[in-house]
Amino acid sequence: MSVCQKTLPVTGADTPQPGYRVLWIEDHELAARCVPGMFFELKADRRDQANRLYKPISVYQVREGRMAFMVKEVGEGSKALCSLQPGDGVRLIGPLGNAFPLLNVQNILLVSGGVGYPPLSFLKSCLPPSSRVIHLHGGASAKDIFPCDIVCTEDGSAGSKGRVTDLVPSVIAENRIQLVYSCGPQPMLKALARMVEGIPHFVSLEAYMACGIGVCYGCSVPVGNEFKRVCKDGPVFNAADIDWEKL
C-alpha cells in the first residue's frame, strides 16, 4: 500500500478536554484506507513549523470520507497542531503502520492510558457487533478522560482512584475476558502484559519517531530475538512476542 504525502485543510476542530484538540481532515481516498491501529505523521502547515519534525498521531475516527485525529498539547509541534482552526493547512504523511487484528470472540477488553485512547476508540467501533466489548481507560485526572465504559484516574477526580492496571484483574475475572487490546505508556503496557499472560493480547506501542517510515530505526523495540521498528513493523504487536524486560 502506497504512502501519501499531502497538505490538506482542517475541515473541523473541537476541544474535548483542556489541552486536547480533535482535528478533522477530509480525503475520501485516504479515509477509505484507514483501519484501527494506523497513524499519520502530522504537522501544522506554518512557516515556523517548516524545520520541525512531524508528529505521529493515531487515527481516532473515520466518518464519510473524513479522518479525525486527537492531539494532546505537549511540545511546540503538538501546540501548533492544537492551535489550528478550520481552513488552516496540515501536512500529513500516511496512512502508516499496521492494524489491530479484528478477531471474532465473545468477551473483549480494551485498556488505554492517556493518549492511548484514540486508536482503541476507533477499534471499538470496528469490532464485530456480536462481541461484548469493555473499554477501560485511565488518565492522570478527569481532564484526560474520554467516553468509555470504565474510568480510572490517578488523582481520583473521575472514576476509581489509582492506575488503570489496578482494575484489570477484577474486570477480567468478572467478565471472562478472552482477548485484550491495549495502547498507552510503556510502563502500563509492561504491567498489563504480565497480568493478562495466557490471554491473547495485542498492543499498540508508543515510541519516539523521527521519520515514521522505517528509515532512521529510532523507534526500534526488542521483539523475539531481533529489533523491529514501531513505525514500519508496528505499531501493533502481539504482546507475547515483545521482550518486555529489554524494552
HUDANOR-V817659 format. One record per residue. N is the residue number from 0. RES is the residue in three letters. SS is DSSP state (H for helix, E for strand, C for the rest). PHI is phi in degrees with one decimal (999 if undefined). D_FIRST is the distance of its C-alpha to the first C-alpha in Angstrom with 1 decimal. Layout:
{{N,RES,SS,PHI,D_FIRST} {N,RES,SS,PHI,D_FIRST}}
//
This chain:
{{0,MET,C,999,0.0} {1,SER,C,-74.7,3.8} {2,VAL,C,-102.6,6.7} {3,CYS,E,-100.4,9.6} {4,GLN,E,-123.0,13.2} {5,LYS,E,-141.3,15.9} {6,THR,E,-119.5,19.4} {7,LEU,E,-129.8,20.3} {8,PRO,E,-81.6,23.6} {9,VAL,E,-72.4,24.5} {10,THR,E,-100.3,25.6} {11,GLY,E,-166.1,27.4} {12,ALA,E,-153.1,28.6} {13,ASP,E,-146.8,30.9} {14,THR,C,-117.1,32.5} {15,PRO,C,-70.7,32.5} {16,GLN,C,-151.3,34.5} {17,PRO,C,-56.9,36.2} {18,GLY,C,88.7,33.8} {19,TYR,E,-123.6,30.6} {20,ARG,E,-138.9,28.8} {21,VAL,E,-105.8,26.3} {22,LEU,E,-107.7,24.3} {23,TRP,E,-106.5,22.8} {24,ILE,E,-131.3,20.4} {25,GLU,E,-100.8,19.6} {26,ASP,C,-164.1,16.4} {27,HIS,H,-61.3,15.8} {28,GLU,H,-67.9,12.3} {29,LEU,H,-69.0,11.1} {30,ALA,H,-60.4,13.6} {31,ALA,H,-66.5,12.3} {32,ARG,H,-93.4,9.0} {33,CYS,C,-81.2,11.3} {34,VAL,C,-132.8,12.7} {35,PRO,C,-57.0,15.7} {36,GLY,C,114.5,15.2} {37,MET,C,-72.5,12.5} {38,PHE,E,-143.4,13.9} {39,PHE,E,-124.7,14.0} {40,GLU,E,-91.9,16.1} {41,LEU,E,-125.2,18.9} {42,LYS,E,-156.9,22.2} {43,ALA,E,-66.7,24.9} {44,ASP,C,-84.2,25.1} {45,ARG,C,-132.8,28.7} {46,ARG,H,-59.7,30.6} {47,ASP,H,-72.9,31.7} {48,GLN,H,-104.6,28.1} {49,ALA,C,-56.9,27.0} {50,ASN,C,-99.0,27.6} {51,ARG,C,-91.6,26.4} {52,LEU,C,-71.8,23.4} {53,TYR,C,-69.2,20.6} {54,LYS,E,-109.9,21.0} {55,PRO,E,-74.7,18.4} {56,ILE,E,-128.4,18.9} {57,SER,E,-68.5,17.7} {58,VAL,C,-69.7,16.8} {59,TYR,C,-97.1,20.3} {60,GLN,E,-151.0,20.3} {61,VAL,E,-134.2,18.5} {62,ARG,E,-143.9,21.1} {63,GLU,C,46.8,21.1} {64,GLY,C,82.9,18.3} {65,ARG,E,-115.6,19.4} {66,MET,E,-115.2,18.1} {67,ALA,E,-113.3,20.8} {68,PHE,E,-130.2,21.0} {69,MET,E,-97.0,24.1} {70,VAL,E,-116.5,25.4} {71,LYS,E,-100.7,28.4} {72,GLU,C,-74.3,30.7} {73,VAL,C,-125.2,31.2} {74,GLY,C,-120.4,31.2} {75,GLU,H,-64.3,31.2} {76,GLY,H,-65.1,27.5} {77,SER,H,-71.1,27.3} {78,LYS,H,-62.9,30.7} {79,ALA,H,-64.8,29.5} {80,LEU,H,-63.7,26.6} {81,CYS,H,-68.6,29.2} {82,SER,C,-86.9,31.5} {83,LEU,C,-68.8,29.2} {84,GLN,C,-120.6,30.6} {85,PRO,C,-51.4,29.2} {86,GLY,C,100.7,28.7} {87,ASP,C,-70.7,27.9} {88,GLY,E,-92.0,24.7} {89,VAL,E,-127.8,21.9} {90,ARG,E,-88.7,19.5} {91,LEU,E,-140.9,16.1} {92,ILE,E,-127.4,13.0} {93,GLY,E,159.3,10.0} {94,PRO,E,-72.0,9.0} {95,LEU,E,-120.8,9.4} {96,GLY,C,83.4,10.5} {97,ASN,C,-99.1,10.8} {98,ALA,C,-132.2,13.0} {99,PHE,C,-68.2,16.6} {100,PRO,C,-70.3,17.3} {101,LEU,C,-93.9,19.2} {102,LEU,C,-100.3,22.4} {103,ASN,C,-94.7,25.3} {104,VAL,C,-124.6,28.3} {105,GLN,C,-78.6,31.4} {106,ASN,E,-118.1,31.9} {107,ILE,E,-123.4,29.1} {108,LEU,E,-115.9,29.7} {109,LEU,E,-107.0,27.6} {110,VAL,E,-126.0,28.9} {111,SER,E,-129.4,28.0} {112,GLY,E,-132.7,29.9} {113,GLY,H,59.0,29.9} {114,VAL,H,-78.6,26.5} {115,GLY,H,-77.8,24.9} {116,TYR,H,-66.9,25.8} {117,PRO,H,-54.9,22.9} {118,PRO,H,-65.8,20.1} {119,LEU,H,-77.3,22.7} {120,SER,H,-63.8,24.0} {121,PHE,H,-64.0,20.6} {122,LEU,H,-59.6,20.4} {123,LYS,H,-58.5,24.0} {124,SER,H,-72.1,23.2} {125,CYS,H,-109.6,20.6} {126,LEU,C,-72.4,22.8} {127,PRO,C,-55.8,24.7} {128,PRO,C,-63.5,27.8} {129,SER,C,-78.2,30.0} {130,SER,C,-85.2,29.4} {131,ARG,E,-96.2,31.8} {132,VAL,E,-113.5,29.9} {133,ILE,E,-116.0,31.8} {134,HIS,E,-105.1,30.3} {135,LEU,E,-104.6,32.4} {136,HIS,E,-128.3,31.9} {137,GLY,E,-130.6,33.9} {138,GLY,E,-152.9,34.7} {139,ALA,C,-67.4,37.4} {140,SER,C,-150.1,39.1} {141,ALA,H,-60.9,39.0} {142,LYS,H,-69.4,37.0} {143,ASP,H,-103.7,34.0} {144,ILE,C,-107.8,34.1} {145,PHE,C,-133.8,32.0} {146,PRO,C,-53.4,32.2} {147,CYS,C,-161.5,32.1} {148,ASP,C,-96.8,34.5} {149,ILE,E,-133.6,36.2} {150,VAL,E,-114.8,36.8} {151,CYS,E,-142.8,38.0} {152,THR,E,-129.7,39.1} {153,GLU,C,-67.1,40.6} {154,ASP,C,-95.8,43.4} {155,GLY,C,77.0,44.1} {156,SER,C,-76.4,43.6} {157,ALA,C,-154.0,41.5} {158,GLY,C,63.6,41.4} {159,SER,E,-78.3,42.5} {160,LYS,E,-86.5,43.4} {161,GLY,C,135.1,41.6} {162,ARG,C,-87.5,38.2} {163,VAL,H,-59.8,35.6} {164,THR,H,-69.1,35.9} {165,ASP,H,-62.3,39.6} {166,LEU,H,-91.8,38.9} {167,VAL,H,-60.0,36.4} {168,PRO,H,-55.8,39.0} {169,SER,H,-71.0,40.9} {170,VAL,H,-64.4,38.0} {171,ILE,H,-65.0,36.7} {172,ALA,H,-65.6,40.2} {173,GLU,H,-78.4,41.1} {174,ASN,H,-120.5,37.9} {175,ARG,C,49.6,37.2} {176,ILE,C,-62.9,33.6} {177,GLN,C,-111.7,31.4} {178,LEU,E,-156.4,28.1} {179,VAL,E,-126.6,27.3} {180,TYR,E,-120.4,24.4} {181,SER,E,-148.4,25.1} {182,CYS,E,-160.2,24.1} {183,GLY,C,164.2,26.6} {184,PRO,C,-61.9,28.6} {185,GLN,H,-57.3,28.6} {186,PRO,H,-58.8,32.4} {187,MET,H,-64.2,31.8} {188,LEU,H,-66.1,29.0} {189,LYS,H,-62.7,31.1} {190,ALA,H,-64.4,34.1} {191,LEU,H,-64.3,32.2} {192,ALA,H,-58.6,30.7} {193,ARG,H,-68.0,34.4} {194,MET,H,-65.7,35.6} {195,VAL,C,-104.3,33.2} {196,GLU,C,-53.8,33.2} {197,GLY,C,101.9,33.2} {198,ILE,C,-104.5,31.1} {199,PRO,E,-51.2,27.4} {200,HIS,E,-143.6,25.9} {201,PHE,E,-115.3,22.3} {202,VAL,E,-124.3,22.3} {203,SER,E,-101.0,20.1} {204,LEU,C,-86.3,21.4} {205,GLU,C,-98.2,22.4} {206,ALA,C,-154.7,22.6} {207,TYR,C,-72.1,23.3} {208,MET,C,-123.0,20.3} {209,ALA,C,-82.8,21.2} {210,CYS,C,-110.9,17.9} {211,GLY,C,83.7,15.2} {212,ILE,C,-125.0,12.7} {213,GLY,C,88.5,14.6} {214,VAL,C,-85.8,17.0} {215,CYS,C,-88.0,20.3} {216,TYR,C,61.8,20.5} {217,GLY,C,-74.2,22.6} {218,CYS,C,-111.0,21.2} {219,SER,E,-68.8,21.8} {220,VAL,E,-132.9,23.5} {221,PRO,E,-75.6,25.4} {222,VAL,E,-127.8,23.8} {223,GLY,C,63.3,26.0} {224,ASN,C,-99.7,27.4} {225,GLU,E,-141.9,24.7} {226,PHE,E,-108.9,23.0} {227,LYS,E,-123.2,19.4} {228,ARG,E,-88.9,17.6} {229,VAL,C,-61.7,17.4} {230,CYS,C,-72.8,14.6} {231,LYS,C,-97.9,12.3} {232,ASP,C,-92.0,13.8} {233,GLY,C,-120.8,14.8} {234,PRO,C,-80.5,16.2} {235,VAL,E,-90.6,17.0} {236,PHE,E,-132.4,19.2} {237,ASN,E,-73.1,21.9} {238,ALA,H,-57.8,25.0} {239,ALA,H,-68.8,27.0} {240,ASP,H,-88.8,24.9} {241,ILE,E,-83.9,25.6} {242,ASP,C,-85.9,28.7} {243,TRP,C,-65.0,30.1} {244,GLU,C,-70.2,33.3} {245,LYS,C,-94.6,31.5} {246,LEU,C,-72.0,29.2}}
//
